[in-house]
Amino acid sequence: MPIAAALAIAMLITAAASTATAAYSAHQQSKAREAEIEAQEEALQAEADETERRRQVRLRQVLGTQRAHFGARGIPSASGSAAALAAETIASASAEQAADERLSAIESSILQGRARQEGFQRGLIPVAAGLQFASDATSAAMTYRALRKPGAPDQSTAATGAQTPIFGRYQ
């Protein structure tokens, strides 16, 4: 029975190597996806910062234009309708800013959810690898057992995947 034992050992070694390679590949893919999510979060934050900077510049320009307009008409910008208009402009800009902040928070929350999901999936890699190896080891053990039984196919021509009377199907 040395051929059957050698075949079983070869199957176990192949299964272990295959499982290790698959687990390493899955881990690398998970790390790459997490890095992509982190880059997206940083880009989102940079975009939000730039939007806020542009909004502040635009607000200062509008207020300056209003002051100049009312000043040219002789209306002091610190009182009356000019001040009310400026206050309305600031309130409008604040509402726009609040809406942008809510949108940014939602997008950030989505990205954080994706990052948590990637972390969870990366935690499942060892479990999946262990199950795959256990399945391959069971298959190797069953093949070895089938080859050792009296009346088994000729061991010199028996190979993994051959139809055996025990399995009754291809493995």
Secondary structure, DSSP 8 states (H G I E B T S, - for coil): -HHHHHHHHHHHHHHHHHHHHHHHHHHHHHHHHHHHHHHHHHHHHHHHHHHHHHHHHHHHHHHHHHHHHHHHTT--TTSHHHHHHHHHHHHHHHHHHHHHHHHHHHHHHHHHHHHHHHHHHHHHHHHHHHHHHHHHHHHHHHHHHHHHSTT---TTT--TT---TTT-S--
